Amino acid sequence: GVKPEIVTFNSVIGACGRGGEWVKALEILCNMGKHAVEMNSITCSTAINACEKGKEWWKALILLDFMDAQGIPWSTAGCTAAISACGTSGAWVRSLHLLGVMVQRGMEINAVTFAASLNSAAPWTQAFELLGMMKKRGVPIGVPVYNAAIGACGKSGQWSKVLELLASMVARSIQPSTATCTETMKICTNCGIWSAALDVLRGMDGAGFDIDRSTWIEAVRACSKAGDWEKTLAIVKAMRNNHLELNVPTCTLAMQACHQTGQWTQALEFLNFMADCGLEINVIACTCAIRVCGSSGEWAHAMELFSTMHRMTIEPEIIACNSAVTACGKAGEWTQATEILRFMCDRGLEANVVTCSSAVSACEADGQWRVAGELLRFMKTRKIDMDTISCNAAISTYAGGSEWARSFQLLDDMASSSMDMTHVTFLAAAEACKESGNSGSAKTLLRDAITRGIEVSSVACNAAISACETNGGWRCALELLQFADQNGVAMDLVSYNTFISVLEASGDWQMALDVLGAMERRGVEADTITYNVAISACEKGGDWENAFSLLNGMPEFSLERDVITFSAMITAFEKGGAWERAMDMFYGLPEQGIDRSTFTYNAALGAVEHGGDWSQALDLMNDMVRDKIDADSMTFVGAMSACTRAGAWPKALEVFASMLERWVAPEVMACNAAIDACGPAGAWQQALALFAAAPKLRVEPDDVTYFVLLEALRDTPKAQLLFERLASPNPDGPNDGAGVVAAIAALRGSRRVFDLHDFSPAASRLAVRWWLSNILPQFQADQLRDSVTIITGWGKHRKPWKQANIKATVCEELDDLNLPWRMRSGGGESTEGALVVDTSSLWAEKRSVMSGFAGNVSASRYKRDLRAPEKKK
């Protein structure tokens, strides 16, 4: 055969490089020795160029080292290709280093080499240094170099430097190209400097540039991408003024700017503008306007426009119908979506998978899983192949309707039909688990997905972990993390942040700090969100020292401390009893560059509450008015709590009244705070009035409402009546707290131990009295015991009635009833939160009553004595 020569190898390697086959290029290079052909500088440079095309910068550098080892001199072309390879891969440090080596070796460095260095994504400061180096070495700076420098500045968002370079070109009599000006406009557009972009455009026109229609359309495209409909309209009008042809696609492109910003009214105005320009509005323009209305939640206008198309004799196409269905889908208007589907069938328009998927999505928002199932059957009847998207929408709809079995069944159907199931499939179900807090289903979904070989993303796993935040706790989240890690699912920063959020919700701040340390050991860099959640976890545990340490450590990792960071820290000080530190931090926020907001004021009000300074709380609210910062319901709750704690209950009610006057919708916590304010002052009439006003304020009382109301009514007959109504087996009225009823019902079957952990002090006093007088007489003789254990807790997990001591209240009640009690012992030590009550005397009396009165408890002295013991003076 013919023996290949060096020229042949060079040509073949070059061809491989141009074709992107860098692997083959290197294979040919390695095979040259077998053919006894000695490679030279051109051969290696050509191979390096092939690596550049394949973005294999590391291979390019290895080839340069290989050339040194073989004594093959470097060439400018080879080094330039290597610099370009590093640059396209973002390894700009390597690019600049290689340029420095070229300088040290005295190699020729031309404008192309410098342009490659400038294109290496180096910081804009390096770009200016390279320009200075070119001047010193006498390398001519032409348009390509300036374009590369402008691009480098643009990547860093340095629009002012870009304009400075453009002005430098003009000052040096270097005529910018159309590409130069277009790139400058693009950079200014991306930075939001629309006036500068339009100035460049006007400058091109004034300098006699041949601004063709494509340049104008590119300007429209850039404005549209940024969503600035006003500038887009200005450019379109400028095109008309310059007698450039406008067409429907260009104006449709302008309407897309309205799509990004939700300016549906302006999109309709664009339709009028098109009519003024004599353009025939077609189905494409109408479809775009429908999309804009749909994305803005204006499904009614989208439907109106869809109907207008028929009156304008514009026959809707499948795309227009799909856009209308999608608009209804996003708004959850499943009835309208199905109507369009019927319209399509009547017109002979073949519904496709996009139509049906959007209709199924419309069912999701309203939980219409039955309609979603009918749509799936419709697809089957019409032989519309269900794809992953339609099934994902159905899974989400089923899951949203708590039809978990159907979700799993659809997953099975997808697997049996060999349908492509992606991580989005699992994400659809995992997100539904997250919304419902169904951690058990989340674990099942994760296992099933991995078992079936579905590529599960960290996003889907994060959604599953989030399901543990409201149900399942940190153990469930940890199990999910470990299972995902064991099955090769890469856990990212969001995964750890989500897990720390679960720990924060569970109140396990110590483990949250441990996870933060584990992240550092695993090389996962924490961000501001990580520290914010960790600080919040410490806040829940009242550990302000560790929270403060985290706050001070953030600058060390170049992490920005934002308003959430400082708000959490202020709350941590407050929960840890260091309210003076909290206020010092609040007043020092401007020095940290943090603007005070509703969040920071709410945190400060919590600190003032612990400080017992109600006047300072009102001053803070006045400061919010002065600084024009909106107060929310929690703001007023904080102020009312501060007044209540300081004994200024009339001020608390004034704050509640001012909230209503300022048209701030009260939440249930605000009503609870107002009722709670009446308790310490004995203003039970005001408490009842507030409770009665709740329905008018559209506030539904919760469990806390009833507990604070019982506190306000304590020592009054109405408290006994309210408790007995809640204790009734079938409490009437829509405002009865289900949780309170359930807690009391749990006591009904208690014989030896009953738990008052979640009760307020007044409720616990009433519960003891009610149990002894109503439940105990129902026991049979063989069920009687000589002692009863009452669980009061010792304050570690105290509920919203703050510092009130349930144990002390129960002990006082037992003393009033002359019932001996002691703390329960366990393991040789007493248990602070459990009281053992000696009820032997009551059992003896009970037996006497049962034998003497045949169970007529209402006539017994036993029940009469427990009704209303007098308060000790």
KESE-683941 format. One record per residue (C-alpha): residue in one letter; x, y, z. Coordinates in steps of 0.02 Angstrom, whole numbers, plus 32768, in hexadecimal, padded with zeros to 4 digits. Example, Ala and Ser with C-alpha at 12.3 -4.5 7.8 and 13.67 -1.06 7.14 Angstrom:
residues 2
A82677F1F8186/S82AC7FCB8165/
end
This chain:
residues 873
G800080008000/V802880B97FFB/K808780F48094/P802F818C80E2/E8095822A80F4/I809282B38176/V802683208106/T7FA5829680FA/F7F9D828281B7/N7F8E833D81CF/S7F0083468152/V7EA182B4819F/I7EB782F78251/G7E7B83A18215/A7DE2835281C3/C7DB982F78265/G7DC8839A82C4/R7D5383F5824F/G7CD783678261/G7CDE836D831F/E7D3082C18329/W7DB982ED83A3/V7DC7823A83E1/K7DED81FB8332/A7E698289831A/L7ECA825383B4/E7EC2819C837F/I7F0E81C982D7/L7F948230832F/C7FC1819B839C/N7FC881278303/M8049819282A9/G80D7813482FF/K8098808E82BC/H80B080D4820C/A815C811A8237/V811F81CB8215/E8168824D828A/M80EC82CE82C5/N8119838582BF/S80D984298304/I80528436827E/T8012838782A6/C800383AA8360/S7FB784558343/T7F35840782D1/A7F0C83868358/I7EFF841183DA/N7E87846B8365/A7E1D83CC835F/C7E1983CA841D/E7DE2847F841A/K7D4F845483AA/G7D1F83CB8424/K7D35844084BB/E7DB683C88502/W7E27844D854D/W7E7D83D285C1/K7EB08365852D/A7EF383FF84D4/L7F6484298568/I7FA083748572/L7FD2837F84BA/L8038841B84DF/D809183BE856B/F80AC832C84F3/M80FB83A28475/D817483DF84FA/A81A0832C8528/Q81C083008471/G8223839E844F/I81A183DE83D3/P819B849C83D8/W80F784F083FF/S80A485558377/T803D85F28387/A7FAC859C832F/G7FB1850783A7/C7FB985758441/T7F2E85E283FF/A7EC1854883E6/A7EE9850B8496/I7EC085B784DE/S7E1C85B5847E/A7DF6850584BE/C7E10853D8573/G7DA985D88554/T7D11857F850B/S7D12850A85A2/G7D1A8599861F/A7DCD85738655/W7E028627863D/V7E8A861B86C1/R7EDF85948658/S7ECC860185BD/L7F248694860E/H7FAA86238656/L7FCE85DA85AB/L7FD8868A8563/G805886B485E9/V80C0861B85BB/M80C086558506/V810386FD8540/Q818B86A885A8/R81C1863F8512/G81C986D684A2/M81498690842A/E80F086FB83AC/I8045873183EE/N7FD08776836D/A7F2587C68373/V7ECF871D835D/T7F2586DA83F9/F7EF08772845E/A7E3F8764841A/A7E3A86AE8452/S7E7486E28500/L7DF087698505/N7D6B86EA84D4/S7D9C86778564/A7D1586BC85D8/A7D9987138640/P7D6087A086B2/W7D4B8847865D/T7DDF888D86BF/Q7E4F880B866C/A7E0A883F85C4/F7E4888F185DF/E7EF188B08619/L7F00884A8578/L7ED788E58511/G7F618941856E/M7FDB88B28549/M7FB088BB8491/K7FD88975848F/K8080895884E2/R80AF88CE8468/G8076893383D3/V7FF288B5839F/P7F6D890E8339/I7EC38912838C/G7E3D88F7830B/V7D8288DC8308/P7D8B88218337/V7DF1884883D3/Y7D7A88D38406/N7CE7885F83E9/A7D3787DC8459/A7D58885E84E1/I7CA6889D84D5/G7C6987EA84E6/A7CD687D08581/C7C8E886C85D3/G7BDF883985A1/K7BEE879185F9/S7C1287EE869A/G7B838868867F/Q7BFC88FB866D/W7B90895C85F3/S7BE98A01861D/K7C9189B485EC/V7C438973854C/L7C0D8A24851E/E7CBB8A60854F/L7D0B89E584D4/L7C928A18844B/A7CBF8ACE8468/S7D798A9F8464/M7D628A5083B8/V7D148AEF8377/A7D9F8B5983C5/R7E258AEB8370/S7DCA8AF982CA/I7DA48A4082CD/Q7CFD8A288278/P7C8F89B482E2/S7C3C892C8280/T7B8389088281/A7BAC887182EE/T7C0588E3836A/C7B6E8954837B/T7AF488C48381/E7B588870840D/T7B5E8916846B/M7AA28929845B/K7A8A88778497/I7AF788948531/C7A9D8935855D/T79F788DC8542/N7A27884D85B6/C7A5D88CA863A/G79B98928862C/I7A0B89C585E6/W798C89DD855E/S79B48A958540/A7A6A8A6A851A/A7A3689DE84A4/L79C68A558445/D7A508AD98446/V7AC38A5E83EF/L7A3B8A3A8371/R7A248AF48351/G7AE18B088347/M7AE98A8282C1/D7A658ADF8260/G7ABF8B868274/A7B688B3C8240/G7B1F8AFD81A0/F7B1E8A4581D0/D7ABC89D8815E/I7A3A89A681DE/D79D789248185/R793388D681B8/S79898842820C/T79E588B88282/W7941890982B6/I78EF886082CD/E7982882A833B/A796488C483A5/V78AD889583B4/R78DF87E583E4/A79558824846C/C78D1889784B4/S7850880D84AC/K78C387958507/A78D988128594/G781C882C859D/D782188EA8584/W77848901851D/E779289BF851E/K783D89C084CA/T780589348456/L7774899F841C/A77E98A338406/I785D89CE8396/V77CD898A832F/K778D8A3A8316/A783C8A7182E6/M783F89E98262/R779C8A2C821D/N77E18ADD821C/N787B8AA181BE/H78078A53813B/L784589A58164/E77CC891A8140/L776B88DF81D6/N771A883681D5/V76B087CE824A/P77428764828B/T77A2880182C0/C770C8849831C/T76E9879E8367/L779C879E83A6/A7778884783F7/M76DE87FD844C/Q774C877A849C/A779888048506/C76EB88198551/H76E5875E8570/Q777B876385E5/T773C87F7864A/G768587C9864D/Q7651886685EE/W75B88819859F/T756588C28580/Q75FD88FA851D/A75F8885984B8/L754988868482/E75878936845A/F760988E983E7/L757C88978388/N75308944836D/F75DB89878338/M75E788FE82B6/A753D892E8271/D757489E68268/C760D89AF8203/G759C89578189/L75D688AB81BC/E755A881F81B1/I754487D3825C/N7553871A8246/V7545868082B2/I75FD868D82E9/A75E4873B8332/C7543870A8389/T7594866D83CE/C762286D48417/A75A7874D8468/I754686BA84B1/R75E9867684F9/V760F871E854A/C756287288598/G7570867585D3/S761A868C8624/S75D78725867F/G754886C286C8/E74CA871F865B/W74768684861A/A73D386E285FE/H7427875B8585/A747E86C98532/M73D686768517/E738B871984D7/L7418872B8459/F740186768428/S7349869A8405/T7377873A83A7/M73DE86D4832C/H733E868182F1/R72E7872982D9/M737F87678276/T737186CD8208/I741A86948247/E740D85DA8252/P7461859F82F3/E74EA852282D7/I7521849B834D/I75A8850E8396/A7529859583BF/C74B785158410/N754784CF8474/S7577857F84AF/A74C3859D84E8/V74BC84F68542/T7565851B8592/A752285C485CE/C748F856B861F/G750584E78663/K7571856586BF/A74D685B5870A/G748C850E873B/E73F2852E86CD/W73D6847A86A0/T732484978663/Q7360851585E1/A73EF84A385AF/T73798412858F/E73048486852E/I739284B384B7/L73B583FA84A3/R730083DF8470/F730D847483F8/M73A3842383A6/C734683818390/D72B183DC8341/R7325843982C7/G7381839E8297/L742383DA82E7/E748783478323/A74B2835F83DB/N7562832A83FF/V75C182FA8499/V75E883B184C1/T752E83DC84C2/C7501834D8534/S7597836785A8/S7566841E85C0/A74B383EB85E3/V74EF836C8665/S755B83F586B3/A74BE846186C1/C747183D9872B/E750683D987A1/A74E8848387F1/D743484588820/G745A83A4884E/Q73E9836187C3/W743D82B887BB/R73A082648779/V739C82DB86E2/A745582BB86CA/G7431820286C3/E73A882218641/L7424828485D8/L749F81F385DD/R7414818085A1/F73EB81FE8518/M749F81F684DE/K7497813A84DA/T73F4813D8476/R743A81BA83F8/K74D9815683EE/I753E81E9842E/D75DA819C8474/M75F381D28527/D76A08214853F/T7707823885D8/I76C582EB85E5/S760D82BA85E7/C762D82308664/N769382A386D2/A7602832086D3/A758982948700/I75FA8253878A/S7604830287D3/T7546831387C7/Y7527826B881B/A75A5829388A2/G7559833E88BF/G74B282EA88DB/S750082728959/E74E581E388DF/W758F81988903/A755B80EA88C9/R752E812F881D/S75D4818B8814/F763180EA8836/Q75C2808B87BC/L75E881078732/L76A180F48758/D768B80378745/D762D805086A1/M76B980BD865F/A77388039868C/S76D47FA98641/S76BB8008859E/S7776802D8593/M775080E68597/D77E4815685B4/M77DF8188866B/T785482168696/H787E826A8739/V77EF82E38713/T77768252872A/F77B7823487D8/L77C182EF87F9/A7707830387D0/A76DA82858858/A776382BE88D0/E7728837388C5/A7678833A88F0/C76BF82DB8985/K7716837B89B8/E767683E289B1/S761483638A16/G76A283388A8E/N7690827F8A66/S773E82448A92/G7710818C8A8B/S76D9819A89D6/A777581FE89AE/K77E3817089ED/T777F80F18989/L778C815B88EB/L7847816B88FD/R785F80B08914/D77EB80868883/A783F8103880F/I78EE80C18831/T78B3800D8828/R7867802D877C/G7907807E8741/I78C2812E8735/E794A81B18736/V791A821187D3/S795D82C087DE/S79918317887D/V78FF83908860/A788283028870/C78DA82BE890B/N78D7836B8956/A781B8372893D/A780A82CA8993/I787683058A24/S780A83A28A32/A777483328A50/C77C483058AF8/E77C083BA8B2F/T770983B48B5E/N76F782FA8B80/G777682758BA7/G780082DB8BF6/W78BA82DB8BDE/R78CD821E8BEE/C786582048B52/A78C8828B8AF6/L796C823B8B2C/E793181928AEF/L790781DE8A45/L79B282318A3C/Q7A0D81918A65/F79A6812989ED/A79C281A4895F/D7A7D81AD8984/Q7A8B80EF8986/N7A3880E888DB/G7AAA81668888/V7A3981FE888C/A7AAB8293889F/M7A738301892E/D7A9083B9890D/L7A8E84588973/V79D08462896A/S79C583B189B1/Y7A2683E38A4C/N79C784878A5B/T792384278A53/F795E83AB8AD6/I799484388B4A/S78E784868B30/V789983E38B6A/L790A83E58C03/E78DB849A8C22/A7821846D8C1A/S784183DB8C91/G789F844B8D0B/D793E83E38D02/W79BC846F8CF7/Q7A4F84068D33/M7A3F83918C9F/A7A2B84278C2B/L7AD884608C62/D7B1B83AF8C49/V7AD883AF8B96/L7B2E84558B78/G7BD284068BAD/A7BB0836C8B40/M7B9783DD8AA9/E7C4384278AC2/R7C92837A8AD1/R7C3C83428A31/G7C7483DB89D2/V7BC5842389BE/E7BD284E089CC/A7B49852A8A38/D7AEF85C689FC/T7A8F86508A50/I79F185E78A54/T7A4E855C8AB0/Y7A8785D28B38/N79DE86278B42/V798685828B62/A7A0D854A8BDE/I79FE85EF8C3D/S794285DA8C3D/A795885298C83/C79C4856E8D11/E793F85F28D2B/K78BB856B8D43/G792A851E8DC8/G794E85C48E1D/D7A0985B08DFC/W7A3986608DCB/E7AF386418DEC/N7B0485C18D5F/A7A9386298CF0/F7B0186C18D0E/S7B9B865A8CE7/L7B4E86258C41/L7B2486D98C18/N7BD587158C3A/G7C1F86858BD6/M7BC386AD8B35/P7C3B87368AF7/E7CCA86BA8B07/F7C7886548A7C/S7C4B86EF8A17/L7B9286D48A3A/E7B1E87678A33/R7AB787848ACE/D7A0987BC8A9B/V796E87FA8AF2/I793687478B17/T79DD87238B6B/F79D187B68BE2/S7917879C8C02/A793986E98C37/M79C987238CA4/I795F87A78CF9/T78DC87228D1D/A796386AD8D5E/F799B87338DD9/E78E6874A8E0C/K78C586908E26/G796786808E86/G7936870B8EFE/A79B887878EBB/W793988088E81/E79B2889A8E9D/R7A29884C8E1F/A799688358DA9/M796B88ED8DAF/D7A2189208D9B/M7A2A88B78CFC/F798588FE8CBD/Y79BD89B28CD1/G7A6689868C84/L7A1B893E8BE3/P7A3E89DA8B7A/E7AF789CC8BA6/Q7AF2891B8B5C/G7AA5895D8ABD/I79FD890B8AE5/D795D896D8ACD/R78DE89548B55/S784688F58B19/T77A788A88B5B/F7809880B8B89/T788B88688BF0/Y780988D28C48/N77A588368C74/A784287E78CBC/A786788858D20/L77B688878D65/G77D087D68DA2/A786C880F8DFE/V781288A48E4A/E778B882E8E87/H780D87CD8EEC/G785088728F2D/G77A588A18F6F/D77AC89508F22/W7702896D8ED2/S77278A258EAD/Q77BE89F38E45/A774F897B8DE4/L76D98A098DB8/D776E8A758D8B/L77A889F08D11/M76FD89EE8CBF/N77048AAB8CAE/D77B18A9B8C61/M77688A248BE0/V76E68AA78BB0/R776F8B2A8BA5/D77DD8ABB8B39/K77478A8A8ACD/I775E89D18AF5/D76BF896B8AEB/A768A89118B89/D763E88658B79/S75D488008BF0/M766E87BC8C4B/T76A9886E8C6B/F760D88948CCE/V761887EB8D25/G76C788188D62/A768F88C28DA0/M75F7887A8DF9/S766087F38E4B/A76DB88768E8A/C764D88DB8ED6/T75FE88408F23/R76A188078F70/A76BB88B38FBD/G760A88B59003/A75CD893E8F8D/W753988DD8F4B/P74D389778F18/K756589A88EA7/A756388FA8E5C/L74AB890D8E2F/E74D289B98DE6/V755589688D77/F74D588E88D3E/A745989748D17/S74DE89D48CB5/M750189388C4F/L744C89348C17/E744E89F08BF5/R74E789DA8B84/W748C89528B22/V750A88CD8B51/A74AD88278B46/P74BA87D68BF1/E74F587238BF7/V74C286AB8C7F/M756486CF8CDF/A753487868CEA/C748A875D8D33/N74DC86E48DAB/A7555876B8DE5/A74C687E48E01/I746387648E67/D750287348EC4/A751987EB8EF5/C747287E88F51/G74A387538FBD/P751E879E903A/A74AC88349055/G741187CB9073/A73BA88228FE3/W735787888FB3/Q72C787ED8F68/Q733E88398EE8/A7386878D8EC7/L72DA87478EA1/A72B387DC8E32/L735187BF8DCE/F732987078DBE/A727A872F8D82/A72BF87AA8D01/A733287288CB1/P72B486ED8C2C/K729687A28BF5/L735287B78BE1/R735687158B7A/V73C586C48BFC/E73AA860E8C27/P73DC85EB8CDC/D745E85648CF8/D749084FE8D90/V74F7858D8DD8/T745F86008DCC/Y73FD85908E42/F748C857B8EBB/V74AD86378ECA/L73F386558ED9/L73EC85D88F68/E747C86388FB8/A741986DA8FAA/L737C86888FF1/R73D686309080/D737D8633912A/T72D9866090D4/P724485ED90B7/K7255860A8FFC/A72FD85B28FFC/Q72A985159043/L721D85218FC2/L729685358F31/F730184A38F6A/E726984348F80/R722C84628ED1/L72D684348E89/A72D583948EF0/S722B83638EAA/P723482C78E3C/N71E383288DAD/P721183E08DC1/D71A484518D58/G71D184EE8CF8/P724E850A8C6D/N72CD855F8CDE/D72F484CC8D4E/G73AE84A58D51/A73C683F58D12/G746E83E68D68/V742A841B8E11/V739883A38E00/A740F83168DD4/A7481833E8E67/I73EF833B8EE1/A73A9829E8E92/A745082488EB1/L743782678F6B/R738D82128F68/G73D781648F64/S746781898FDB/R74668126907C/R7515812B90C1/V757081AC9057/F753082448FFE/D759782C18F9D/L7581837F8FAC/H761E83A58F49/D75C6840C8EC4/F754A84638F36/S755285168F72/P755585359030/A749C8560903C/A746E84CF8FCB/S74D884599034/R7481849390D5/L73D784789084/A740F83D0903D/V7442838F90E9/R739E83CA9134/W7338838390A3/W739082DB90A6/L737982C29160/S72C382F89160/N728782AF90BA/I72F882229082/L732981D29127/P727381B0915B/Q725C814B90BA/F72DE80C990EB/Q72A98021912B/A72E57FE291D4/D73667F6E9188/Q73B17FFF9126/L73D7806C91BE/R748C809491EB/D74DE80E69281/S754581609219/V754081BE9175/T75D682059116/I75BF82B090C6/I763C82E1903E/T7657839C9040/G770283AC8FEE/W778684209035/G778584AC8FB5/K780384708F33/H777F84688EAA/R770A84F08EEA/K767E85258E75/P764A85D78E44/W761286048EF4/K76CA862A8F0F/Q770E86288FBF/A767085E89015/N769485559088/I761984C7906F/K7666845D90F9/A765584E8917A/T759F85029149/V757784499157/C75D1843D91FE/E756E84D19240/E74CC84809207/L74F983DB925D/D7521843A92FD/D7477849092F3/L742883E492E5/N748F83A39377/L74D88319930B/P758A82E5933A/W760782E292A9/R76BE82C39289/M773582C591F5/R7743821D919F/S77E881C091BA/G784581619135/G78EF810E9144/G7909815891F0/E78EA820A91B3/S784D827291B3/T77F982A1910E/E77D4835B910B/G77458353908D/A76DC82C790DC/L767282CF917A/V7633823691D8/V758E8263922E/D755081FD92C3/T749781DE929C/S74788154931B/S740181C2937F/L739D81E792E3/W7393813092B5/A735381079363/E72D1818F9356/K72A8815692A6/R728780A592E3/S721880EB936C/V71B9815792F1/M71A480C69276/S715D805592FD/G70F280D99354/F70AA813892C1/A70B080B49236/G711D811E91C7/N70BD81C291DD/V715C822891D9/S710482CF91CA/A70C382BC927C/S716B829692C9/R71D4830B9331/Y726782CB92CB/K722F8320922C/R71EC83B99285/D729383DA92DC/L72F683D4923A/R728A844E91DB/A72CF84F59211/P735084F8929C/E736B85A492E3/K740C85FC92B5/K748D86049341/K74AB86B4937F/
end
